[in-house]
Amino acid sequence: MAAIVLSIVYRQVQHLTDVLRSLEIEGLMWVEAMKVSKQALFQRLNSLPAHLFALVFEQVIEHLSAKRSAKELAPASSSVAQRFTAIWIGDASLMNGTKKSSKACVASFPA
């Protein structure tokens, strides 16, 4: 159970189906791969005392924040990091495909 809770928090998994898929295909943390029903996982999480979940959650968050603060930035990123708290990177590969297809659509209609 602890491996599932750790995986949910550490990997930031949003859906139980993703947890179940990971558990079935590759296993989680130190737990070997196994098939578990959605109902069984839900019942197990429901029976977990809230204070234990909160304790594990807080410890993982502390570990992640300590790990994040210990990372060194590349020299090129340090000036940006002084002015901004986060950097978002977007992948425009889908936009290129959309742009090409829209040109094809416009080109196919007579003016």
The first five atom37 places (N, CA, C, CB, O) and aatype in JSON, in Angstrom:
{
  "aatype": [12, 0, 0, 9, 19, 10, 15, 9, 19, 18, 1, 5, 19, 5, 8, 10, 16, 3, 19, 10, 1, 15, 10, 6, 9, 6, 7, 10, 12, 17, 19, 6, 0, 12, 11, 19, 15, 11, 5, 0, 10, 13, 5, 1, 10, 2, 15, 10, 14, 0, 8, 10, 13, 0, 10, 19, 13, 6, 5, 19, 9, 6, 8, 10, 15, 0, 11, 1, 15, 0, 11, 6, 10, 0, 14, 0, 15, 15, 15, 19, 0, 5, 1, 13, 16, 0, 9, 17, 9, 7, 3, 0, 15, 10, 12, 2, 7, 16, 11, 11, 15, 15, 11, 0, 4, 19, 0, 15, 13, 14, 0],
  "atom_mask": [
    [1, 1, 1, 1, 1],
    [1, 1, 1, 1, 1],
    [1, 1, 1, 1, 1],
    [1, 1, 1, 1, 1],
    [1, 1, 1, 1, 1],
    [1, 1, 1, 1, 1],
    [1, 1, 1, 1, 1],
    [1, 1, 1, 1, 1],
    [1, 1, 1, 1, 1],
    [1, 1, 1, 1, 1],
    [1, 1, 1, 1, 1],
    [1, 1, 1, 1, 1],
    [1, 1, 1, 1, 1],
    [1, 1, 1, 1, 1],
    [1, 1, 1, 1, 1],
    [1, 1, 1, 1, 1],
    [1, 1, 1, 1, 1],
    [1, 1, 1, 1, 1],
    [1, 1, 1, 1, 1],
    [1, 1, 1, 1, 1],
    [1, 1, 1, 1, 1],
    [1, 1, 1, 1, 1],
    [1, 1, 1, 1, 1],
    [1, 1, 1, 1, 1],
    [1, 1, 1, 1, 1],
    [1, 1, 1, 1, 1],
    [1, 1, 1, 0, 1],
    [1, 1, 1, 1, 1],
    [1, 1, 1, 1, 1],
    [1, 1, 1, 1, 1],
    [1, 1, 1, 1, 1],
    [1, 1, 1, 1, 1],
    [1, 1, 1, 1, 1],
    [1, 1, 1, 1, 1],
    [1, 1, 1, 1, 1],
    [1, 1, 1, 1, 1],
    [1, 1, 1, 1, 1],
    [1, 1, 1, 1, 1],
    [1, 1, 1, 1, 1],
    [1, 1, 1, 1, 1],
    [1, 1, 1, 1, 1],
    [1, 1, 1, 1, 1],
    [1, 1, 1, 1, 1],
    [1, 1, 1, 1, 1],
    [1, 1, 1, 1, 1],
    [1, 1, 1, 1, 1],
    [1, 1, 1, 1, 1],
    [1, 1, 1, 1, 1],
    [1, 1, 1, 1, 1],
    [1, 1, 1, 1, 1],
    [1, 1, 1, 1, 1],
    [1, 1, 1, 1, 1],
    [1, 1, 1, 1, 1],
    [1, 1, 1, 1, 1],
    [1, 1, 1, 1, 1],
    [1, 1, 1, 1, 1],
    [1, 1, 1, 1, 1],
    [1, 1, 1, 1, 1],
    [1, 1, 1, 1, 1],
    [1, 1, 1, 1, 1],
    [1, 1, 1, 1, 1],
    [1, 1, 1, 1, 1],
    [1, 1, 1, 1, 1],
    [1, 1, 1, 1, 1],
    [1, 1, 1, 1, 1],
    [1, 1, 1, 1, 1],
    [1, 1, 1, 1, 1],
    [1, 1, 1, 1, 1],
    [1, 1, 1, 1, 1],
    [1, 1, 1, 1, 1],
    [1, 1, 1, 1, 1],
    [1, 1, 1, 1, 1],
    [1, 1, 1, 1, 1],
    [1, 1, 1, 1, 1],
    [1, 1, 1, 1, 1],
    [1, 1, 1, 1, 1],
    [1, 1, 1, 1, 1],
    [1, 1, 1, 1, 1],
    [1, 1, 1, 1, 1],
    [1, 1, 1, 1, 1],
    [1, 1, 1, 1, 1],
    [1, 1, 1, 1, 1],
    [1, 1, 1, 1, 1],
    [1, 1, 1, 1, 1],
    [1, 1, 1, 1, 1],
    [1, 1, 1, 1, 1],
    [1, 1, 1, 1, 1],
    [1, 1, 1, 1, 1],
    [1, 1, 1, 1, 1],
    [1, 1, 1, 0, 1],
    [1, 1, 1, 1, 1],
    [1, 1, 1, 1, 1],
    [1, 1, 1, 1, 1],
    [1, 1, 1, 1, 1],
    [1, 1, 1, 1, 1],
    [1, 1, 1, 1, 1],
    [1, 1, 1, 0, 1],
    [1, 1, 1, 1, 1],
    [1, 1, 1, 1, 1],
    [1, 1, 1, 1, 1],
    [1, 1, 1, 1, 1],
    [1, 1, 1, 1, 1],
    [1, 1, 1, 1, 1],
    [1, 1, 1, 1, 1],
    [1, 1, 1, 1, 1],
    [1, 1, 1, 1, 1],
    [1, 1, 1, 1, 1],
    [1, 1, 1, 1, 1],
    [1, 1, 1, 1, 1],
    [1, 1, 1, 1, 1],
    [1, 1, 1, 1, 1]
  ],
  "atom_positions": [
    [[0.82, -1.19, 0.0], [0.0, 0.0, 0.0], [0.87, 1.26, 0.0], [-0.94, 0.0, 1.21], [0.56, 2.24, -0.67]],
    [[1.95, 1.21, 0.75], [2.84, 2.37, 0.8], [3.44, 2.65, -0.57], [3.96, 2.15, 1.83], [3.62, 3.82, -0.94]],
    [[3.75, 1.62, -1.33], [4.32, 1.81, -2.67], [3.32, 2.52, -3.58], [4.73, 0.46, -3.29], [3.7, 3.35, -4.41]],
    [[2.05, 2.19, -3.44], [1.02, 2.84, -4.26], [0.88, 4.3, -3.87], [-0.33, 2.11, -4.11], [0.82, 5.17, -4.74]],
    [[0.81, 4.58, -2.57], [0.68, 5.97, -2.11], [1.91, 6.78, -2.54], [0.5, 6.02, -0.56], [1.77, 7.9, -3.02]],
    [[3.1, 6.22, -2.35], [4.31, 6.92, -2.77], [4.31, 7.2, -4.26], [5.56, 6.1, -2.4], [4.68, 8.29, -4.7]],
    [[3.89, 6.23, -5.05], [3.85, 6.42, -6.49], [2.85, 7.48, -6.9], [3.52, 5.11, -7.19], [3.12, 8.28, -7.8]],
    [[1.7, 7.5, -6.25], [0.69, 8.51, -6.56], [1.24, 9.91, -6.3], [-0.59, 8.28, -5.72], [1.06, 10.81, -7.12]],
    [[1.91, 10.08, -5.18], [2.42, 11.41, -4.82], [3.69, 11.74, -5.59], [2.69, 11.49, -3.31], [3.81, 12.83, -6.15]],
    [[4.65, 10.82, -5.62], [5.95, 11.1, -6.22], [5.86, 11.26, -7.73], [6.93, 9.98, -5.89], [6.46, 12.17, -8.31]],
    [[5.1, 10.38, -8.37], [4.95, 10.46, -9.82], [3.83, 11.42, -10.23], [4.67, 9.09, -10.4], [3.65, 11.69, -11.42]],
    [[3.09, 11.93, -9.28], [1.97, 12.83, -9.52], [0.94, 12.2, -10.46], [2.46, 14.17, -10.09], [0.51, 12.82, -11.44]],
    [[0.57, 10.96, -10.14], [-0.41, 10.23, -10.93], [-1.79, 10.77, -10.6], [-0.31, 8.7, -10.66], [-2.14, 10.91, -9.43]],
    [[-2.58, 11.05, -11.62], [-3.87, 11.7, -11.39], [-5.05, 10.74, -11.36], [-4.1, 12.71, -12.44], [-6.09, 11.06, -10.79]],
    [[-4.9, 9.56, -11.97], [-6.03, 8.64, -12.06], [-5.64, 7.26, -11.54], [-6.52, 8.55, -13.52], [-4.52, 6.8, -11.74]],
    [[-6.59, 6.62, -10.87], [-6.34, 5.28, -10.36], [-6.1, 4.28, -11.49], [-7.5, 4.81, -9.49], [-5.37, 3.31, -11.3]],
    [[-6.7, 4.5, -12.64], [-6.47, 3.59, -13.76], [-5.01, 3.63, -14.21], [-7.4, 3.94, -14.94], [-4.47, 2.62, -14.64]],
    [[-4.38, 4.8, -14.11], [-2.96, 4.9, -14.44], [-2.11, 4.15, -13.42], [-2.52, 6.37, -14.51], [-1.12, 3.52, -13.77]],
    [[-2.5, 4.22, -12.16], [-1.79, 3.47, -11.11], [-1.93, 1.97, -11.37], [-2.34, 3.83, -9.71], [-0.96, 1.22, -11.28]],
    [[-3.14, 1.55, -11.68], [-3.38, 0.13, -11.95], [-2.6, -0.35, -13.16], [-4.87, -0.12, -12.16], [-2.05, -1.46, -13.15]],
    [[-2.55, 0.45, -14.21], [-1.8, 0.09, -15.42], [-0.31, -0.04, -15.11], [-2.03, 1.13, -16.53], [0.33, -1.0, -15.53]],
    [[0.23, 0.93, -14.37], [1.65, 0.86, -14.0], [1.94, -0.35, -13.12], [2.07, 2.14, -13.28], [2.96, -1.02, -13.29]],
    [[1.05, -0.61, -12.2], [1.22, -1.75, -11.3], [1.18, -3.07, -12.08], [0.14, -1.75, -10.22], [1.94, -3.99, -11.78]],
    [[0.31, -3.15, -13.07], [0.18, -4.38, -13.84], [1.35, -4.58, -14.81], [-1.13, -4.38, -14.61], [1.81, -5.71, -15.0]],
    [[1.83, -3.52, -15.41], [2.87, -3.63, -16.45], [4.28, -3.68, -15.86], [2.76, -2.47, -17.41], [5.05, -4.58, -16.2]],
    [[4.6, -2.73, -15.0], [5.99, -2.61, -14.55], [6.18, -2.77, -13.05], [6.53, -1.3, -14.97], [7.3, -2.95, -12.57]],
    [[5.1, -2.71, -12.3], [5.22, -2.73, -10.85], [5.46, -1.31, -10.34], [0.0, 0.0, 0.0], [5.76, -0.41, -11.13]],
    [[5.34, -1.12, -9.06], [5.55, 0.19, -8.46], [6.59, 0.08, -7.36], [4.22, 0.76, -7.89], [6.48, -0.75, -6.46]],
    [[7.59, 0.93, -7.45], [8.66, 0.98, -6.46], [9.25, -0.42, -6.24], [8.13, 1.56, -5.11], [9.86, -0.98, -7.15]],
    [[9.06, -0.97, -5.08], [9.63, -2.28, -4.75], [8.64, -3.42, -4.93], [10.12, -2.27, -3.32], [8.95, -4.57, -4.64]],
    [[7.44, -3.11, -5.43], [6.4, -4.12, -5.61], [6.47, -4.67, -7.04], [4.98, -3.53, -5.32], [6.51, -3.91, -8.0]],
    [[6.5, -5.99, -7.15], [6.52, -6.64, -8.46], [5.21, -6.37, -9.2], [6.74, -8.17, -8.31], [4.2, -6.03, -8.58]],
    [[5.25, -6.51, -10.51], [4.05, -6.32, -11.32], [2.98, -7.33, -10.93], [4.39, -6.43, -12.81], [3.26, -8.51, -10.77]],
    [[1.75, -6.84, -10.79], [0.62, -7.71, -10.44], [-0.66, -7.06, -10.92], [0.56, -7.98, -8.92], [-0.73, -5.85, -11.1]],
    [[-1.67, -7.88, -11.12], [-2.97, -7.38, -11.55], [-3.86, -7.21, -10.33], [-3.64, -8.33, -12.59], [-4.03, -8.14, -9.54]],
    [[-4.43, -6.02, -10.18], [-5.32, -5.69, -9.07], [-6.55, -5.02, -9.68], [-4.62, -4.75, -8.01], [-6.43, -4.21, -10.59]],
    [[-7.72, -5.36, -9.17], [-8.95, -4.75, -9.69], [-9.09, -3.32, -9.16], [-10.19, -5.59, -9.3], [-8.54, -2.96, -8.12]],
    [[-9.84, -2.54, -9.9], [-10.07, -1.15, -9.51], [-10.82, -1.08, -8.18], [-10.86, -0.4, -10.61], [-10.54, -0.22, -7.35]],
    [[-11.77, -1.99, -7.99], [-12.55, -2.01, -6.76], [-11.67, -2.35, -5.56], [-13.7, -3.02, -6.87], [-11.82, -1.77, -4.49]],
    [[-10.75, -3.29, -5.75], [-9.86, -3.68, -4.65], [-8.96, -2.51, -4.25], [-9.01, -4.9, -5.04], [-8.76, -2.25, -3.06]],
    [[-8.42, -1.81, -5.25], [-7.57, -0.67, -4.95], [-8.36, 0.43, -4.26], [-6.92, -0.13, -6.23], [-7.88, 1.04, -3.31]],
    [[-9.57, 0.69, -4.73], [-10.41, 1.72, -4.13], [-10.74, 1.38, -2.67], [-11.7, 1.89, -4.94], [-10.66, 2.24, -1.8]],
    [[-11.1, 0.13, -2.43], [-11.42, -0.29, -1.06], [-10.19, -0.19, -0.16], [-11.96, -1.74, -1.05], [-10.29, 0.21, 1.0]],
    [[-9.05, -0.55, -0.71], [-7.82, -0.49, 0.08], [-7.46, 0.95, 0.44], [-6.65, -1.15, -0.68], [-7.08, 1.24, 1.57]],
    [[-7.58, 1.85, -0.54], [-7.31, 3.26, -0.28], [-8.32, 3.85, 0.7], [-7.31, 4.07, -1.58], [-7.98, 4.69, 1.53]],
    [[-9.57, 3.41, 0.6], [-10.61, 3.88, 1.52], [-10.35, 3.42, 2.95], [-11.98, 3.39, 1.07], [-10.69, 4.13, 3.9]],
    [[-9.74, 2.24, 3.11], [-9.5, 1.72, 4.46], [-8.21, 2.28, 5.08], [-9.43, 0.2, 4.41], [-7.96, 2.09, 6.27]],
    [[-7.41, 2.96, 4.27], [-6.16, 3.55, 4.77], [-6.49, 4.73, 5.68], [-5.23, 3.99, 3.59], [-7.19, 5.65, 5.25]],
    [[-6.0, 4.73, 6.9], [-6.27, 5.87, 7.79], [-5.7, 7.18, 7.2], [-5.66, 5.61, 9.19], [-4.59, 7.21, 6.68]],
    [[-6.49, 8.22, 7.31], [-6.12, 9.51, 6.72], [-4.81, 10.05, 7.29], [-7.23, 10.52, 6.95], [-4.02, 10.65, 6.55]],
    [[-4.56, 9.84, 8.58], [-3.33, 10.38, 9.17], [-2.1, 9.67, 8.62], [-3.37, 10.25, 10.71], [-1.03, 10.28, 8.51]],
    [[-2.22, 8.38, 8.26], [-1.07, 7.69, 7.65], [-0.81, 8.19, 6.24], [-1.32, 6.17, 7.62], [0.34, 8.4, 5.85]],
    [[-1.88, 8.39, 5.47], [-1.73, 8.94, 4.12], [-1.1, 10.33, 4.2], [-3.09, 9.01, 3.39], [-0.19, 10.64, 3.43]],
    [[-1.56, 11.16, 5.13], [-1.02, 12.51, 5.29], [0.45, 12.48, 5.68], [-1.82, 13.27, 6.34], [1.24, 13.3, 5.2]],
    [[0.82, 11.54, 6.54], [2.22, 11.42, 6.96], [3.12, 11.06, 5.78], [2.35, 10.37, 8.07], [4.17, 11.67, 5.59]],
    [[2.7, 10.07, 5.0], [3.48, 9.68, 3.82], [3.53, 10.83, 2.83], [2.87, 8.42, 3.15], [4.58, 11.12, 2.27]],
    [[2.4, 11.47, 2.6], [2.33, 12.59, 1.67], [3.29, 13.71, 2.07], [0.9, 13.14, 1.59], [4.04, 14.21, 1.22]],
    [[3.29, 14.1, 3.34], [4.17, 15.17, 3.81], [5.64, 14.79, 3.65], [3.88, 15.49, 5.27], [6.44, 15.63, 3.26]],
    [[6.0, 13.55, 3.95], [7.38, 13.12, 3.82], [7.85, 13.14, 2.37], [7.56, 11.73, 4.41], [8.98, 13.53, 2.09]],
    [[6.99, 12.72, 1.46], [7.36, 12.74, 0.05], [7.5, 14.18, -0.45], [6.32, 11.99, -0.79], [8.43, 14.49, -1.19]],
    [[6.59, 15.05, -0.04], [6.67, 16.46, -0.45], [7.94, 17.1, 0.08], [5.43, 17.24, 0.05], [8.6, 17.85, -0.64]],
    [[8.3, 16.83, 1.32], [9.55, 17.37, 1.88], [10.75, 16.87, 1.09], [9.69, 16.98, 3.36], [11.68, 17.63, 0.8]],
    [[10.74, 15.59, 0.76], [11.85, 15.01, -0.01], [11.94, 15.66, -1.39], [11.67, 13.48, -0.16], [13.04, 15.97, -1.85]],
    [[10.79, 15.86, -2.05], [10.8, 16.48, -3.37], [11.28, 17.92, -3.32], [9.42, 16.42, -3.98], [12.03, 18.36, -4.2]],
    [[10.85, 18.68, -2.31], [11.27, 20.07, -2.23], [12.76, 20.18, -1.91], [10.46, 20.82, -1.17], [13.44, 21.07, -2.41]],
    [[13.27, 19.27, -1.07], [14.71, 19.27, -0.78], [15.51, 18.9, -2.02], [15.04, 18.3, 0.36], [16.57, 19.47, -2.28]],
    [[15.0, 17.96, -2.77], [15.66, 17.53, -4.0], [15.65, 18.65, -5.03], [14.98, 16.27, -4.58], [16.64, 18.86, -5.73]],
    [[14.53, 19.38, -5.12], [14.41, 20.46, -6.09], [15.35, 21.61, -5.74], [12.96, 20.97, -6.14], [15.96, 22.19, -6.64]],
    [[15.49, 21.94, -4.47], [16.35, 23.05, -4.08], [17.83, 22.7, -4.22], [16.06, 23.47, -2.65], [18.67, 23.58, -4.35]],
    [[18.15, 21.4, -4.19], [19.53, 20.97, -4.29], [20.03, 20.94, -5.74], [19.69, 19.61, -3.68], [21.24, 20.85, -5.97]],
    [[19.13, 21.02, -6.7], [19.53, 20.97, -8.11], [20.3, 22.24, -8.46], [18.29, 20.82, -9.04], [19.96, 23.34, -8.04]],
    [[21.35, 22.05, -9.24], [22.11, 23.2, -9.73], [21.58, 23.58, -11.1], [23.63, 22.89, -9.78], [21.26, 22.72, -11.92]],
    [[21.5, 24.87, -11.34], [21.03, 25.35, -12.63], [22.18, 25.51, -13.6], [20.3, 26.67, -12.47], [23.32, 25.77, -13.19]],
    [[21.89, 25.35, -14.87], [22.88, 25.61, -15.9], [23.17, 27.11, -15.92], [22.39, 25.11, -17.31], [22.29, 27.91, -15.61]],
    [[24.39, 27.49, -16.26], [24.72, 28.93, -16.26], [23.77, 29.78, -17.11], [26.14, 29.12, -16.75], [23.48, 30.92, -16.75]],
    [[23.3, 29.25, -18.22], [22.41, 30.01, -19.09], [21.04, 30.23, -18.43], [22.23, 29.29, -20.44], [20.36, 31.22, -18.72]],
    [[20.63, 29.33, -17.55], [19.32, 29.43, -16.92], [19.33, 30.23, -15.63], [18.79, 28.05, -16.63], [18.27, 30.6, -15.14]],
    [[20.49, 30.51, -15.07], [20.53, 31.17, -13.77], [19.98, 32.59, -13.82], [21.95, 31.19, -13.26], [19.33, 33.02, -12.87]],
    [[20.23, 33.33, -14.9], [19.69, 34.69, -14.98], [18.18, 34.67, -15.11], [20.31, 35.43, -16.17], [17.5, 35.55, -14.58]],
    [[17.64, 33.68, -15.79], [16.18, 33.55, -15.93], [15.57, 33.16, -14.58], [15.82, 32.52, -17.02], [14.51, 33.66, -14.21]],
    [[16.23, 32.26, -13.87], [15.72, 31.76, -12.59], [15.66, 32.87, -11.53], [16.59, 30.6, -12.08], [14.86, 32.79, -10.6]],
    [[16.49, 33.88, -11.67], [16.47, 34.98, -10.71], [15.22, 35.85, -10.88], [17.72, 35.84, -10.87], [14.75, 36.47, -9.93]],
    [[14.68, 35.89, -12.1], [13.52, 36.74, -12.37], [12.19, 35.99, -12.38], [13.7, 37.42, -13.68], [11.14, 36.59, -12.17]],
    [[12.23, 34.68, -12.63], [11.0, 33.9, -12.76], [11.04, 32.68, -11.85], [10.78, 33.47, -14.22], [12.1, 32.13, -11.58]],
    [[9.86, 32.27, -11.37], [9.79, 31.09, -10.49], [9.64, 29.8, -11.26], [8.63, 31.23, -9.53], [9.93, 28.73, -10.73]],
    [[9.21, 29.88, -12.52], [9.03, 28.67, -13.33], [9.3, 29.0, -14.8], [7.6, 28.1, -13.16], [9.14, 30.13, -15.24]],
    [[9.72, 27.98, -15.52], [9.94, 28.11, -16.96], [9.09, 27.04, -17.63], [11.48, 27.95, -17.33], [9.2, 25.86, -17.3]],
    [[8.25, 27.44, -18.56], [7.4, 26.5, -19.28], [7.94, 26.36, -20.69], [5.91, 26.98, -19.3], [8.27, 27.36, -21.34]],
    [[8.03, 25.15, -21.15], [8.52, 24.87, -22.5], [7.4, 24.22, -23.28], [9.79, 23.96, -22.46], [6.81, 23.24, -22.82]],
    [[7.11, 24.75, -24.44], [6.04, 24.2, -25.27], [6.6, 23.53, -26.5], [0.0, 0.0, 0.0], [7.62, 23.96, -27.05]],
    [[5.95, 22.47, -26.91], [6.33, 21.75, -28.11], [5.4, 22.19, -29.23], [6.27, 20.2, -27.88], [4.19, 21.97, -29.16]],
    [[5.96, 22.8, -30.25], [5.15, 23.33, -31.34], [5.04, 22.37, -32.52], [5.72, 24.65, -31.81], [4.61, 22.78, -33.59]],
    [[5.43, 21.13, -32.35], [5.39, 20.19, -33.47], [3.96, 19.99, -33.98], [5.99, 18.85, -33.05], [3.75, 19.86, -35.18]],
    [[2.98, 19.98, -33.08], [1.59, 19.86, -33.52], [1.14, 21.11, -34.26], [0.68, 19.59, -32.33], [0.34, 21.03, -35.18]],
    [[1.65, 22.25, -33.86], [1.28, 23.5, -34.52], [1.77, 23.5, -35.96], [1.85, 24.71, -33.76], [1.08, 24.0, -36.85]],
    [[2.96, 22.95, -36.21], [3.47, 22.89, -37.58], [2.56, 22.04, -38.45], [4.9, 22.32, -37.6], [2.28, 22.41, -39.59]],
    [[2.1, 20.92, -37.93], [1.18, 20.07, -38.68], [-0.14, 20.76, -38.95], [0.0, 0.0, 0.0], [-0.71, 20.63, -40.03]],
    [[-0.63, 21.51, -37.96], [-1.88, 22.24, -38.12], [-1.72, 23.34, -39.16], [-2.34, 22.84, -36.78], [-2.6, 23.56, -39.99]],
    [[-0.59, 24.02, -39.11], [-0.34, 25.1, -40.07], [-0.28, 24.54, -41.49], [0.98, 25.83, -39.72], [-0.85, 25.13, -42.41]],
    [[0.4, 23.41, -41.68], [0.51, 22.8, -43.01], [-0.86, 22.36, -43.51], [1.46, 21.61, -42.98], [-1.18, 22.57, -44.68]],
    [[-1.66, 21.75, -42.64], [-2.98, 21.26, -43.08], [-3.92, 22.43, -43.38], [-3.6, 20.35, -42.02], [-4.75, 22.33, -44.28]],
    [[-3.8, 23.53, -42.63], [-4.68, 24.68, -42.9], [-4.3, 25.34, -44.22], [-4.61, 25.7, -41.75], [-5.18, 25.83, -44.93]],
    [[-3.01, 25.36, -44.57], [-2.59, 25.9, -45.86], [-3.13, 25.03, -46.98], [-1.05, 26.0, -45.94], [-3.55, 25.53, -48.02]],
    [[-3.1, 23.72, -46.76], [-3.62, 22.81, -47.79], [-5.11, 23.02, -48.0], [-3.34, 21.35, -47.41], [-5.59, 22.97, -49.13]],
    [[-5.85, 23.26, -46.92], [-7.29, 23.5, -47.02], [-7.57, 24.8, -47.75], [-7.93, 23.53, -45.64], [-8.46, 24.87, -48.59]],
    [[-6.81, 25.83, -47.42], [-7.01, 27.14, -48.06], [-6.64, 27.06, -49.52], [-6.18, 28.25, -47.37], [-7.31, 27.66, -50.35]],
    [[-5.59, 26.32, -49.85], [-5.13, 26.2, -51.22], [-6.12, 25.42, -52.07], [-3.77, 25.55, -51.27], [-6.17, 25.6, -53.28]],
    [[-6.91, 24.55, -51.45], [-7.81, 23.7, -52.23], [-9.11, 24.42, -52.63], [-8.15, 22.45, -51.44], [-9.84, 23.93, -53.49]],
    [[-9.39, 25.57, -52.02], [-10.59, 26.31, -52.37], [-10.25, 27.43, -53.34], [-11.27, 26.88, -51.11], [-9.31, 28.18, -53.11]],
    [[-11.01, 27.56, -54.43], [-10.72, 28.66, -55.37], [-11.14, 30.0, -54.78], [-11.44, 28.43, -56.7], [-12.1, 30.1, -54.02]],
    [[-10.4, 31.01, -55.13], [-10.65, 32.35, -54.58], [-11.73, 33.08, -55.34], [-9.38, 33.18, -54.58], [-12.06, 34.22, -55.01]]
  ]
}
